[in-house]
Amino acid sequence: MGRPARAPAGPAAGQQHDPLVAMHWGSYRAECREGSLVALRGMEDDPDPSPIGQGIAGTLDGPCRIHGPMVRRGFLENGHRGNTALRGADSFVETGWDEALDLAAAELERVRSGHGNAAIYSGSYGWASAGRFHHAKSQLRRFMTMFGGSTVSVNTYSCSSAEVILPHVVGHFMPLLAEHTSWDAVAGAGSLVVAFGGLARRNGQVNAGGVGRHVQHAAMMRARGAGARFVNVSPIRSDIDPELEADWLPVRPGTDVALMLGLAHELLRTERHDRGFLESHCTGFGSFLPYLTGEADGQPKDAAWAAEITGLPASAIEELAMRMASGPAILNASWSLTRQQNGEQIYWMLVVLAAMLGGIGRPGEGFALGLGAVNGVGNSFSRLSLAALPMGEDPADSFIPVARISDMLLSPGAAYRYDGQTRHYPEIHLVYWVGGNVFHHHQDLNRLRRAWQRAGTVIVHEPFWTPMARHADIVLPSTLPAERNDIVGTFNESRVMFSSQVSAPYGDTRNDHDIFAGLAARLRPGDGNGTGFAERFTGGLDETAWLERLYEESRAATPGGGDWPGFADFRAQGYLDLPPPARPRTMLEAFRMPATTVWTLPRTTMPPPSPPPWRPRPRAAR
């Protein structure tokens, strides 16, 4: 705290850096000619820039861009009573913005007045924008909250099972990620990294909220060079970079929990489990033991039992258990493992196994929640407290788990279980989607297509003729990141960037914020006050004013932010970096401290109490 932010190295005399464009897969320098973007190249200090960004320039005016507002012909002629089965097959008619916004506003008001706000499903997911202001989901939620609310989704496709189970086992998922053990800690301990689901290098190209520098691969290699060893537990050998020289255990798909149980039984059988840690820092091990030993059901979960299920030799399971108990070990589960029935058991058992080893809270030991999943997990970073577009509390208080869209549309009123609750699906009359393509990330697309026909009206904001746009009734064309200005602050990184508009908006496209402002001007807010919806939504600010406000709020909230440059200077220099952390980060380090230390989780902005100077602790010190 109090150390100045590190400014980027300035260009040589007489030179100017090209403007910066920041996206989920990286930050790039934009090469423009005659006012048009012609190429993007990786930032000068990015050691491993993703080639994905190179394709952006060609998409700005490509054949799949949507030129202006479009309405499906059948909907234009018959409204919401038309044949919804024509979605995906019908032609579209280009209208002006006034007609399209009038139609959209009328549909929103029809459903709100006739069926209530919970009958509107506001969908937004994933990778539409990395910016703090033009973040599609934030814009949608801000509008819908002021409109009176809507049904929304909770959790993620990436790791929803982990998000739901971990608060009952150890702590909330996102705060744990913010405290996550770094690769530097793994390197310092020389750990054995057991990667359930692998550590696919390609995943490091992206990061929620953008990538400042692609550092994941280099961090893994530093750990390998410092003595860390890797085990790839995956059906696919290539799920880990060959440079890491990992041992490969080709486990059958979906049998990771059986393997973990076999490892736990072997630790118990050989008395290599850490009884002291289980007694001092854990509860419930006594309830787990009868299942593990077979006392509860007559079947010990030993290595031989696990071998039949996993396809691995029992000797390989026994050997891995011995290696895990013989030195510092960190157990990592990929996010992909949770995307199955009973996926919550993966992370639950991961924590149990790590607790038996006793290394939770020690540098380079314990469990890891998706090392290799995105560039940000395992980073060494200083804390940023970046402001976001204020959204407010949704008054409708209606939600579904994110992957239950088809169930909701096909079975309105049906009961479902979620996180210990029994809830019921609302009846949806209007889907309003901004950001992301549900026909890309959802499971069982044929079933989704049938479910999609159940909604009376579908409105989307889309830049391209994706399946999402093709299956909509009203398509409002939106801009791309290169066509607007924004502030980008990356997940578990220490860099804040000003992403510059380097291309004029294509055709008659508009920013999501401006589209919602146009709708708000045609509607009354949900609180019954019939005036001023548009002014309340925009806050009386334009894009530049919003960006300055978010930047100044971030300055005030981030430790040491008072040393940041003013907004105009930040915009001119393009980015700033916080100083690196003083020592490697270890998840749950504060939890491991003596009982006199107060430990709380979740924690999202404040650092834990300062522990003693960091050093690897040998296993014999248990």
C-alpha positions as CSV (number, residue, x, y, z in Angstrom):
1,M,0.0,0.0,0.0
2,G,1.3,3.4,-0.9
3,R,3.6,2.2,-3.6
4,P,3.1,4.0,-6.8
5,A,1.5,2.3,-9.8
6,R,4.0,1.3,-12.4
7,A,3.5,3.2,-15.6
8,P,4.3,1.5,-18.9
9,A,7.6,2.1,-20.5
10,G,7.2,5.1,-22.8
11,P,7.9,4.9,-26.5
12,A,11.2,6.1,-27.8
13,A,11.6,9.8,-28.6
14,G,9.5,10.8,-31.6
15,Q,7.4,7.6,-31.5
16,Q,3.9,7.0,-30.4
17,H,2.4,3.6,-29.4
18,D,-0.5,2.5,-31.5
19,P,-3.9,2.5,-29.5
20,L,-4.6,-0.4,-27.3
21,V,-7.6,-2.7,-27.8
22,A,-8.3,-5.2,-24.9
23,M,-10.5,-8.3,-25.1
24,H,-11.0,-11.6,-23.3
25,W,-8.2,-13.3,-25.2
26,G,-5.6,-10.5,-25.0
27,S,-4.6,-6.9,-25.3
28,Y,-3.3,-5.8,-28.7
29,R,-1.9,-2.8,-30.5
30,A,-4.1,-1.6,-33.3
31,E,-2.7,-0.8,-36.7
32,C,-5.0,1.5,-38.6
33,R,-4.9,2.9,-42.1
34,E,-7.2,5.7,-43.3
35,G,-9.4,5.3,-40.2
36,S,-9.8,1.6,-40.6
37,L,-8.4,-1.2,-38.4
38,V,-6.2,-3.5,-40.6
39,A,-4.4,-5.6,-38.0
40,L,-3.9,-6.3,-34.3
41,R,-0.6,-7.3,-32.8
42,G,0.2,-8.5,-29.3
43,M,1.3,-6.0,-26.7
44,E,5.0,-5.3,-26.6
45,D,5.4,-7.0,-23.1
46,D,3.1,-10.0,-23.7
47,P,5.3,-13.1,-23.7
48,D,2.8,-15.4,-25.4
49,P,0.0,-13.4,-27.2
50,S,-2.9,-15.4,-28.5
51,P,-3.4,-15.5,-32.2
52,I,-7.2,-15.4,-31.7
53,G,-7.2,-11.6,-31.7
54,Q,-5.7,-11.5,-35.2
55,G,-9.0,-12.4,-36.7
56,I,-10.9,-9.4,-35.3
57,A,-10.0,-6.9,-38.0
58,G,-11.6,-9.1,-40.7
59,T,-14.8,-9.5,-38.8
60,L,-15.6,-5.8,-38.4
61,D,-17.2,-5.5,-41.8
62,G,-17.4,-9.2,-42.7
63,P,-20.3,-10.8,-44.4
64,C,-21.8,-12.0,-41.1
65,R,-22.2,-8.5,-39.5
66,I,-25.8,-7.3,-39.0
67,H,-26.1,-3.9,-40.7
68,G,-29.2,-2.5,-39.1
69,P,-32.2,-3.5,-36.9
70,M,-34.0,-6.6,-38.2
71,V,-37.4,-8.1,-37.4
72,R,-38.4,-11.7,-38.4
73,R,-41.0,-11.5,-41.1
74,G,-43.5,-13.7,-39.4
75,F,-43.3,-11.7,-36.2
76,L,-43.6,-8.4,-38.1
77,E,-46.8,-9.6,-39.7
78,N,-48.4,-11.5,-36.8
79,G,-46.6,-10.4,-33.6
80,H,-46.2,-12.8,-30.7
81,R,-49.2,-14.9,-31.8
82,G,-47.4,-16.0,-35.0
83,N,-45.7,-19.3,-35.7
84,T,-42.7,-19.5,-33.4
85,A,-41.6,-22.7,-35.1
86,L,-40.3,-20.5,-37.9
87,R,-37.5,-19.2,-35.8
88,G,-34.3,-20.2,-37.4
89,A,-36.0,-20.6,-40.9
90,D,-37.9,-17.4,-41.4
91,S,-36.5,-14.4,-43.3
92,F,-35.8,-11.0,-41.8
93,V,-36.9,-7.5,-42.7
94,E,-34.6,-4.5,-42.0
95,T,-36.4,-1.7,-40.1
96,G,-35.2,1.6,-38.8
97,W,-34.3,2.0,-35.1
98,D,-37.5,3.8,-34.3
99,E,-39.7,0.9,-35.5
100,A,-37.6,-1.8,-34.0
101,L,-37.4,-0.1,-30.6
102,D,-41.1,0.7,-30.6
103,L,-41.8,-3.1,-31.2
104,A,-39.4,-4.1,-28.5
105,A,-40.8,-1.7,-26.0
106,A,-44.3,-2.7,-26.7
107,E,-43.4,-6.4,-26.2
108,L,-41.7,-5.6,-22.9
109,E,-44.7,-3.7,-21.7
110,R,-47.2,-6.3,-22.9
111,V,-45.4,-9.1,-20.9
112,R,-44.8,-6.9,-17.8
113,S,-48.5,-5.8,-17.7
114,G,-50.0,-9.1,-18.5
115,H,-47.8,-11.6,-16.9
116,G,-45.4,-9.9,-14.5
117,N,-41.7,-9.2,-14.6
118,A,-40.7,-12.8,-13.8
119,A,-42.2,-13.8,-17.1
120,I,-39.2,-12.0,-18.8
121,Y,-36.0,-14.1,-19.0
122,S,-33.0,-11.8,-19.3
123,G,-30.1,-13.9,-20.6
124,S,-26.5,-12.9,-20.9
125,Y,-23.5,-15.2,-20.7
126,G,-19.8,-15.2,-21.3
127,W,-17.6,-13.4,-23.7
128,A,-19.5,-10.4,-25.2
129,S,-17.3,-7.7,-23.7
130,A,-14.3,-7.5,-21.3
131,G,-15.0,-3.9,-20.4
132,R,-16.3,-2.5,-17.2
133,F,-18.8,-0.2,-18.8
134,H,-19.9,-2.0,-22.0
135,H,-20.2,-5.3,-20.2
136,A,-23.3,-6.7,-21.8
137,K,-24.7,-8.5,-18.7
138,S,-24.2,-5.4,-16.5
139,Q,-26.1,-3.2,-19.1
140,L,-28.9,-5.7,-19.3
141,R,-29.3,-6.2,-15.6
142,R,-29.2,-2.4,-14.9
143,F,-32.0,-1.9,-17.4
144,M,-34.1,-4.8,-16.3
145,T,-33.7,-3.9,-12.6
146,M,-35.0,-0.4,-13.3
147,F,-37.8,-1.9,-15.4
148,G,-39.0,-3.9,-12.4
149,G,-36.9,-7.0,-12.7
150,S,-36.8,-10.3,-14.6
151,T,-35.9,-13.9,-14.3
152,V,-32.1,-14.3,-14.4
153,S,-29.6,-17.1,-14.3
154,V,-27.1,-17.9,-11.5
155,N,-23.7,-19.7,-11.6
156,T,-21.7,-20.6,-14.7
157,Y,-21.4,-23.3,-17.3
158,S,-17.7,-23.4,-16.5
159,C,-17.9,-24.7,-12.9
160,S,-21.4,-24.3,-11.5
161,S,-21.2,-27.5,-9.4
162,A,-18.1,-26.2,-7.7
163,E,-19.8,-22.8,-7.1
164,V,-22.7,-24.4,-5.3
165,I,-20.9,-27.1,-3.3
166,L,-17.8,-25.3,-2.1
167,P,-19.6,-22.9,0.3
168,H,-20.8,-26.0,2.2
169,V,-17.4,-27.5,2.3
170,V,-14.7,-24.8,2.6
171,G,-15.8,-21.4,1.3
172,H,-17.3,-19.4,-1.6
173,F,-15.8,-20.1,-5.0
174,M,-15.0,-16.6,-6.3
175,P,-13.3,-15.3,-3.0
176,L,-11.3,-18.6,-3.0
177,L,-10.1,-17.8,-6.6
178,A,-9.1,-14.3,-5.5
179,E,-6.9,-15.9,-2.8
180,H,-5.7,-18.7,-5.1
181,T,-2.3,-20.3,-4.6
182,S,0.1,-19.0,-7.3
183,W,2.4,-20.8,-9.5
184,D,5.2,-19.0,-7.7
185,A,4.2,-20.7,-4.5
186,V,4.2,-24.0,-6.3
187,A,7.7,-23.3,-7.6
188,G,8.9,-22.3,-4.2
189,A,7.7,-25.5,-2.7
190,G,8.8,-27.8,-5.6
191,S,5.4,-29.4,-5.4
192,L,3.9,-32.5,-7.0
193,V,1.0,-31.1,-9.1
194,V,-1.7,-33.8,-9.6
195,A,-3.9,-32.4,-12.3
196,F,-7.3,-34.1,-12.4
197,G,-8.6,-33.2,-15.9
198,G,-5.2,-32.0,-17.1
199,L,-3.7,-28.5,-17.6
200,A,-4.5,-27.7,-21.2
201,R,-2.2,-24.9,-22.4
202,R,-4.8,-23.6,-24.9
203,N,-7.0,-22.4,-22.0
204,G,-4.5,-19.8,-21.0
205,Q,-5.3,-17.7,-24.0
206,V,-8.4,-16.3,-22.4
207,N,-9.4,-14.7,-19.1
208,A,-12.7,-13.4,-17.8
209,G,-12.5,-9.6,-18.0
210,G,-9.5,-9.7,-20.4
211,V,-5.9,-10.6,-20.5
212,G,-3.1,-8.1,-19.9
213,R,-0.2,-10.5,-20.4
214,H,-0.3,-14.2,-21.2
215,V,1.9,-15.5,-18.4
216,Q,0.4,-18.9,-17.5
217,H,2.7,-21.1,-19.6
218,A,5.9,-19.3,-18.4
219,A,4.7,-19.6,-14.8
220,M,4.2,-23.3,-15.2
221,M,7.6,-23.7,-16.8
222,R,9.3,-21.8,-13.9
223,A,7.6,-24.2,-11.5
224,R,8.9,-27.1,-13.5
225,G,12.4,-25.7,-13.6
226,A,12.3,-25.2,-9.8
227,G,11.6,-28.8,-9.2
228,A,7.8,-29.2,-9.5
229,R,6.6,-32.4,-11.0
230,F,3.3,-33.0,-12.8
231,V,0.8,-35.9,-13.1
232,N,-1.8,-35.7,-15.8
233,V,-5.0,-37.5,-14.7
234,S,-7.0,-37.5,-17.9
235,P,-8.1,-39.7,-20.8
236,I,-6.2,-37.4,-23.1
237,R,-2.4,-37.3,-23.1
238,S,-2.4,-33.9,-24.7
239,D,-4.4,-32.3,-21.9
240,I,-1.0,-31.1,-20.5
241,D,1.9,-29.4,-22.2
242,P,4.6,-31.9,-23.2
243,E,7.2,-29.5,-21.9
244,L,6.0,-30.2,-18.4
245,E,7.1,-33.8,-18.8
246,A,4.1,-35.1,-16.8
247,D,3.4,-38.7,-15.9
248,W,0.2,-39.7,-17.6
249,L,-2.6,-41.7,-15.8
250,P,-5.3,-42.4,-18.6
251,V,-8.3,-42.6,-16.3
252,R,-11.7,-43.5,-17.8
253,P,-13.9,-40.4,-18.3
254,G,-16.1,-39.7,-15.3
255,T,-14.2,-41.8,-12.8
256,D,-12.1,-39.1,-11.1
257,V,-14.0,-39.4,-7.8
258,A,-13.4,-43.2,-7.7
259,L,-9.7,-42.5,-8.2
260,M,-9.7,-39.9,-5.4
261,L,-11.5,-42.4,-3.1
262,G,-8.9,-45.1,-3.9
263,L,-6.1,-42.6,-3.1
264,A,-7.8,-41.6,0.2
265,H,-8.2,-45.3,1.2
266,E,-4.5,-45.9,0.4
267,L,-3.5,-42.9,2.6
268,L,-5.6,-44.3,5.4
269,R,-4.4,-47.9,5.0
270,T,-0.7,-46.8,5.1
271,E,-1.4,-44.3,7.9
272,R,0.0,-41.5,5.8
273,H,-3.0,-39.2,6.4
274,D,-2.5,-36.1,8.6
275,R,-4.5,-36.9,11.7
276,G,-3.4,-33.7,13.4
277,F,-4.7,-31.4,10.7
278,L,-8.0,-33.4,10.4
279,E,-8.6,-33.0,14.1
280,S,-7.5,-29.3,14.4
281,H,-8.9,-27.8,11.2
282,C,-11.6,-30.1,9.9
283,T,-15.0,-31.5,10.8
284,G,-16.9,-34.5,9.4
285,F,-14.0,-36.9,8.8
286,G,-15.5,-39.4,11.2
287,S,-18.7,-39.4,9.1
288,F,-16.7,-40.0,5.9
289,L,-14.7,-42.9,7.3
290,P,-17.4,-45.6,7.3
291,Y,-18.1,-45.0,3.6
292,L,-14.3,-45.0,2.8
293,T,-13.6,-48.2,4.7
294,G,-16.7,-50.0,3.6
295,E,-18.2,-50.3,7.0
296,A,-21.3,-48.5,5.8
297,D,-21.9,-50.5,2.6
298,G,-19.6,-53.5,2.7
299,Q,-17.3,-52.2,0.0
300,P,-14.0,-50.7,0.9
301,K,-13.0,-48.0,-1.6
302,D,-9.5,-49.3,-1.9
303,A,-7.1,-49.2,-4.8
304,A,-8.3,-52.5,-6.2
305,W,-11.9,-51.2,-6.2
306,A,-10.9,-48.0,-7.8
307,A,-8.8,-49.8,-10.4
308,E,-11.8,-51.7,-11.7
309,I,-13.7,-48.4,-12.2
310,T,-11.0,-46.2,-13.5
311,G,-9.1,-48.6,-15.7
312,L,-5.8,-47.8,-13.9
313,P,-3.7,-50.5,-12.3
314,A,-4.1,-50.7,-8.5
315,S,-0.3,-50.4,-8.3
316,A,-0.4,-47.0,-10.0
317,I,-3.0,-45.7,-7.6
318,E,-1.0,-46.9,-4.6
319,E,2.2,-45.4,-6.0
320,L,0.5,-42.0,-6.6
321,A,-0.8,-42.0,-3.0
322,M,2.7,-42.6,-1.8
323,R,4.1,-39.8,-3.9
324,M,1.4,-37.4,-2.7
325,A,2.2,-38.1,0.9
326,S,6.0,-38.0,0.5
327,G,6.5,-34.4,-0.3
328,P,4.6,-31.1,-0.9
329,A,1.6,-31.8,-3.2
330,I,-1.2,-29.7,-4.7
331,L,-4.3,-31.3,-6.1
332,N,-5.9,-29.5,-9.0
333,A,-9.3,-30.2,-10.6
334,S,-10.1,-28.7,-14.0
335,W,-13.4,-26.9,-14.3
336,S,-14.6,-29.2,-17.0
337,L,-14.9,-32.1,-14.5
338,T,-17.9,-30.5,-12.9
339,R,-19.9,-30.4,-16.1
340,Q,-21.7,-33.8,-15.6
341,Q,-24.3,-35.3,-13.4
342,N,-23.2,-35.3,-9.8
343,G,-20.3,-33.0,-10.8
344,E,-20.3,-31.4,-7.3
345,Q,-18.6,-34.6,-6.0
346,I,-15.4,-33.8,-7.8
347,Y,-14.6,-30.7,-5.8
348,W,-16.0,-32.0,-2.6
349,M,-13.8,-35.1,-2.8
350,L,-10.8,-33.0,-3.9
351,V,-11.0,-31.0,-0.7
352,V,-11.4,-34.2,1.4
353,L,-8.3,-35.7,-0.2
354,A,-6.3,-32.5,0.3
355,A,-7.4,-32.3,3.9
356,M,-6.1,-35.9,4.5
357,L,-2.7,-34.9,3.1
358,G,-2.8,-31.9,5.6
359,G,-1.2,-29.3,3.3
360,I,-4.1,-26.9,3.0
361,G,-2.9,-23.4,3.7
362,R,0.8,-24.2,3.2
363,P,2.7,-22.6,0.3
364,G,2.4,-24.8,-2.9
365,E,0.2,-27.4,-1.2
366,G,-3.5,-28.2,-0.6
367,F,-6.1,-28.0,-3.4
368,A,-6.4,-25.8,-6.5
369,L,-9.6,-24.7,-8.2
370,G,-8.8,-24.8,-11.9
371,L,-5.1,-24.1,-12.4
372,G,-4.8,-23.9,-16.2
373,A,-8.5,-23.1,-16.7
374,V,-7.9,-19.5,-17.7
375,N,-4.9,-17.2,-17.6
376,G,-5.8,-15.7,-14.3
377,V,-5.9,-18.7,-12.0
378,G,-2.5,-19.2,-10.4
379,N,-1.3,-15.7,-11.3
380,S,0.9,-13.6,-9.0
381,F,-1.0,-10.3,-8.7
382,S,-1.7,-7.4,-6.5
383,R,-5.3,-6.5,-5.7
384,L,-7.5,-4.4,-7.8
385,S,-10.9,-3.2,-6.7
386,L,-12.3,-2.1,-10.0
387,A,-15.7,-0.4,-10.1
388,A,-18.5,-1.8,-12.2
389,L,-21.7,-0.4,-13.7
390,P,-24.2,-0.2,-10.8
391,M,-27.0,-2.7,-11.4
392,G,-29.1,-2.6,-8.2
393,E,-31.1,-5.5,-6.7
394,D,-33.5,-7.2,-9.0
395,P,-37.0,-6.8,-7.5
396,A,-38.4,-9.8,-9.3
397,D,-36.2,-12.2,-7.2
398,S,-36.6,-15.0,-9.8
399,F,-33.7,-17.2,-11.0
400,I,-32.8,-20.5,-12.5
401,P,-29.4,-22.3,-12.6
402,V,-27.7,-21.3,-15.8
403,A,-27.9,-24.6,-17.5
404,R,-31.6,-25.1,-17.0
405,I,-32.9,-22.9,-19.8
406,S,-34.5,-25.7,-21.8
407,D,-36.1,-27.2,-18.7
408,M,-37.6,-23.8,-17.8
409,L,-39.0,-23.2,-21.2
410,L,-40.3,-26.7,-21.7
411,S,-41.7,-27.3,-18.2
412,P,-43.1,-24.0,-16.7
413,G,-44.2,-24.6,-13.1
414,A,-42.3,-27.8,-12.6
415,A,-40.3,-28.2,-9.4
416,Y,-36.5,-28.6,-9.3
417,R,-33.9,-28.9,-6.6
418,Y,-31.1,-26.4,-6.2
419,D,-28.7,-25.9,-3.4
420,G,-31.0,-27.6,-0.9
421,Q,-34.1,-25.7,-2.0
422,T,-37.1,-26.8,-3.9
423,R,-38.0,-24.2,-6.5
424,H,-40.3,-23.9,-9.5
425,Y,-39.7,-22.8,-13.0
426,P,-41.4,-19.6,-14.0
427,E,-43.5,-19.4,-17.2
428,I,-41.5,-17.3,-19.6
429,H,-43.3,-15.2,-22.3
430,L,-40.3,-13.1,-23.4
431,V,-36.6,-13.8,-23.7
432,Y,-34.3,-10.8,-23.9
433,W,-30.7,-11.8,-24.6
434,V,-27.6,-9.5,-24.7
435,G,-24.1,-11.0,-24.9
436,G,-23.1,-14.5,-25.7
437,N,-24.7,-17.2,-27.9
438,V,-26.8,-19.7,-26.1
439,F,-26.7,-22.0,-29.2
440,H,-23.0,-22.2,-28.8
441,H,-22.6,-22.9,-25.1
442,H,-25.7,-24.8,-24.1
443,Q,-26.0,-28.6,-24.0
444,D,-28.3,-30.7,-26.2
445,L,-29.0,-28.1,-28.9
446,N,-31.8,-30.0,-30.5
447,R,-33.7,-29.9,-27.3
448,L,-32.9,-26.2,-26.8
449,R,-34.2,-25.4,-30.3
450,R,-37.5,-27.1,-29.4
451,A,-37.6,-25.2,-26.1
452,W,-36.8,-21.9,-27.8
453,Q,-40.0,-22.1,-29.7
454,R,-42.1,-21.9,-26.5
455,A,-41.3,-18.3,-25.8
456,G,-43.8,-15.8,-27.3
457,T,-41.1,-13.2,-28.1
458,V,-37.3,-13.3,-28.4
459,I,-35.3,-10.1,-28.5
460,V,-31.5,-10.1,-28.9
461,H,-28.6,-7.7,-29.3
462,E,-26.1,-9.2,-31.7
463,P,-23.2,-8.0,-33.9
464,F,-23.3,-11.1,-36.2
465,W,-25.8,-13.5,-37.8
466,T,-25.2,-16.2,-35.2
467,P,-27.7,-18.9,-34.4
468,M,-28.8,-16.7,-31.6
469,A,-29.8,-13.9,-34.0
470,R,-31.3,-16.4,-36.5
471,H,-33.6,-17.7,-33.8
472,A,-34.8,-14.3,-32.6
473,D,-37.8,-12.2,-33.5
474,I,-36.3,-8.7,-33.0
475,V,-32.5,-8.3,-33.6
476,L,-30.9,-5.1,-32.4
477,P,-27.4,-4.9,-33.9
478,S,-24.6,-4.1,-31.4
479,T,-21.1,-2.9,-31.7
480,L,-17.8,-4.8,-31.1
481,P,-15.1,-3.9,-28.6
482,A,-13.0,-2.3,-31.3
483,E,-15.9,0.1,-32.0
484,R,-16.1,1.6,-28.5
485,N,-14.0,2.9,-25.6
486,D,-13.9,1.1,-22.3
487,I,-11.8,0.3,-19.2
488,V,-10.6,-3.3,-18.9
489,G,-9.4,-4.7,-15.6
490,T,-8.4,-8.3,-15.8
491,F,-9.3,-11.2,-13.5
492,N,-6.5,-12.0,-11.0
493,E,-4.1,-9.7,-12.8
494,S,-2.6,-6.3,-11.8
495,R,-3.1,-4.4,-15.0
496,V,-5.8,-1.8,-15.8
497,M,-6.2,-0.8,-19.5
498,F,-8.0,1.8,-21.6
499,S,-9.4,0.0,-24.6
500,S,-9.7,2.5,-27.4
501,Q,-12.3,2.7,-30.2
502,V,-10.2,2.1,-33.3
503,S,-13.0,1.7,-35.8
504,A,-16.3,3.4,-36.5
505,P,-19.4,1.4,-35.6
506,Y,-20.4,-0.8,-38.5
507,G,-23.4,0.2,-40.5
508,D,-26.3,1.3,-38.2
509,T,-25.1,-0.6,-35.1
510,R,-25.3,0.9,-31.6
511,N,-23.7,0.3,-28.2
512,D,-25.8,-1.8,-25.8
513,H,-26.0,1.2,-23.5
514,D,-27.5,3.4,-26.2
515,I,-30.0,0.7,-27.3
516,F,-31.3,0.4,-23.7
517,A,-31.4,4.2,-23.4
518,G,-33.6,4.2,-26.5
519,L,-35.9,1.6,-24.9
520,A,-36.0,3.4,-21.6
521,A,-37.2,6.6,-23.4
522,R,-40.3,4.6,-24.6
523,L,-41.1,2.9,-21.2
524,R,-41.9,3.8,-17.6
525,P,-39.7,2.4,-14.9
526,G,-40.8,-0.5,-12.7
527,D,-41.2,1.5,-9.5
528,G,-44.3,3.2,-10.8
529,N,-42.7,6.6,-11.4
530,G,-43.7,7.2,-15.0
531,T,-41.1,9.7,-15.9
532,G,-37.3,9.9,-16.3
533,F,-36.5,6.2,-17.1
534,A,-33.9,7.1,-19.7
535,E,-32.3,9.7,-17.5
536,R,-32.1,7.3,-14.6
537,F,-30.7,4.6,-16.8
538,T,-27.9,6.7,-18.3
539,G,-27.3,8.6,-15.0
540,G,-27.1,11.7,-17.2
541,L,-23.7,10.5,-18.4
542,D,-22.3,9.7,-21.8
543,E,-19.6,7.0,-22.5
544,T,-16.7,9.2,-21.6
545,A,-18.2,10.5,-18.4
546,W,-19.1,6.9,-17.3
547,L,-15.6,5.7,-17.9
548,E,-14.1,8.6,-15.9
549,R,-16.5,7.9,-13.1
550,L,-15.6,4.2,-13.0
551,Y,-11.9,5.0,-13.1
552,E,-12.1,7.4,-10.3
553,E,-14.1,5.0,-8.2
554,S,-11.5,2.3,-8.9
555,R,-8.7,4.7,-7.8
556,A,-10.5,5.3,-4.6
557,A,-11.2,1.7,-3.8
558,T,-7.8,0.1,-4.7
559,P,-5.0,0.2,-2.1
560,G,-2.4,2.7,-3.5
561,G,-4.9,4.0,-6.1
562,G,-4.2,7.5,-5.0
563,D,-0.9,7.2,-6.8
564,W,-2.6,6.4,-10.1
565,P,-2.5,9.1,-12.8
566,G,-5.6,11.2,-13.6
567,F,-8.1,9.8,-16.0
568,A,-6.8,11.9,-19.0
569,D,-3.3,10.7,-18.4
570,F,-4.4,7.1,-18.0
571,R,-6.3,7.3,-21.2
572,A,-3.3,8.7,-23.0
573,Q,-0.8,6.2,-21.7
574,G,-3.1,3.3,-22.3
575,Y,-2.5,1.1,-19.2
576,L,-1.0,0.9,-15.7
577,D,0.4,-1.9,-13.7
578,L,0.3,-2.3,-9.9
579,P,3.5,-3.3,-8.2
580,P,3.9,-7.1,-7.9
581,P,3.0,-8.7,-4.6
582,A,5.7,-9.0,-1.9
583,R,5.5,-12.8,-1.8
584,P,3.7,-15.7,-3.4
585,R,0.0,-16.1,-2.6
586,T,-1.3,-19.2,-0.8
587,M,-5.0,-20.0,-0.7
588,L,-6.4,-20.4,2.9
589,E,-3.1,-19.4,4.4
590,A,-4.9,-17.3,7.0
591,F,-7.1,-20.3,7.8
592,R,-4.0,-22.3,8.7
593,M,-2.9,-19.7,11.2
594,P,-3.2,-20.2,15.0
595,A,-6.7,-20.1,16.4
596,T,-6.1,-16.6,17.8
597,T,-6.1,-15.3,14.3
598,V,-9.5,-14.1,13.0
599,W,-10.2,-15.7,9.6
600,T,-13.2,-14.9,7.5
601,L,-14.3,-16.0,4.1
602,P,-15.7,-14.8,1.7
603,R,-13.5,-11.8,1.3
604,T,-13.4,-9.9,-2.0
605,T,-11.5,-6.7,-1.5
606,M,-9.5,-6.8,1.8
607,P,-6.3,-8.8,2.1
608,P,-5.9,-11.4,4.8
609,P,-3.9,-10.6,8.0
610,S,-0.2,-10.5,7.3
611,P,1.4,-13.9,8.0
612,P,5.0,-14.5,9.0
613,P,7.6,-14.2,6.2
614,W,6.9,-16.9,3.6
615,R,9.1,-20.0,3.2
616,P,8.5,-23.5,2.0
617,R,7.7,-25.8,5.0
618,P,9.1,-29.4,4.6
619,R,6.7,-32.2,5.0
620,A,8.5,-33.4,8.1
621,A,7.4,-30.3,9.9
622,R,3.8,-31.6,10.2
